[in-house]
Amino acid sequence: GHSERRQLIGESNSEINKKIKIALREDLKPIICIGETLEEREQKHTQKVLEKQLKIAFSGITNSESNNVLIAYEPVWAIGTGKAATGQQANETIGLIRHNLAGLYGKEIAQTVRILYGGSVTAANTAEFVNQTEIDGALVGGASLKASEFLSIVRQTSEIRRHLSG
């Protein structure tokens, strides 16, 4: 469900749901990418867009299966543009995603499903996302193509997680 597949190939939420079911059947842990366009965000449709994407993507997925799915919030307006949401924006939006998951599966499962932020993540902004309460990690795209940049992201994340846990 990456935004490029949604936009360039026309991949639908129903097709994404089928892929998730196949991945789960094959003991894979799929990552579902959801996010809104700039126009949808500016028109205050983020909640509605994400709710629809989640509801269809998780259709027919059981409570126990939902724990094997990761979600990546990837605002379409941030992918490949060099523009990233602020940590606060991403945290609030991921909070909305958890709220929607709670409506589908209950609060306990909503808290256990890992939700990542992935929209122009770089070594310069990683800490801003990883330090947020709702964000469980980062899905790194373009920055992963530069070994030194990716290594810096991994080190920062590891250090932050170590600091938070102990």
C-alpha positions, 0 to 999 in steps of 0.5 A: 500500500505504499503511496507510489503503488496507490498513485502510479499503479492504482492499487486499491485498499481492497487489493492491499487487504488481499495482499495482507491476508496472503502475507499473513497466511505465509507467516510474513509480517506485512507493513501497511503504508497509509497516508494522506495527500497534501490536498486531503490534509489541507482540507482536514480530511486526514482522519477520514482518509486514514480511517477508510484505509485502515478499515478496508486494509484490516477487513477480515483480519482477526485480533490475533493476526492484527498483532503480526501487522505493522503500520507505517504512517507515510504522509504522501505529501512528505514522501520524496519531497524532503518535507517531513511532518513535525514530530508533533504532527506525526505523533498526533496523526499516529494517535488517530491511527491508534484510536481507529485501531481501538475501534476495530480491535479494542484498546489493548490491541491498538497499543500493541500494534507497532506504528512507524513514521515514514515520510522523509526520515533523515538522520537530522530528524530521526530523534524528533520522531522516535522520541514521540510517545505514539511512534514506535519507530521509523520506516526509512526510505531514501535515506537508507540508500546512503550508508552513512545516513542510514547508520546514523539513523540506526545508531540514534534510534538505538541510543534513544531506545536504550535511554528510554528503557533504562 
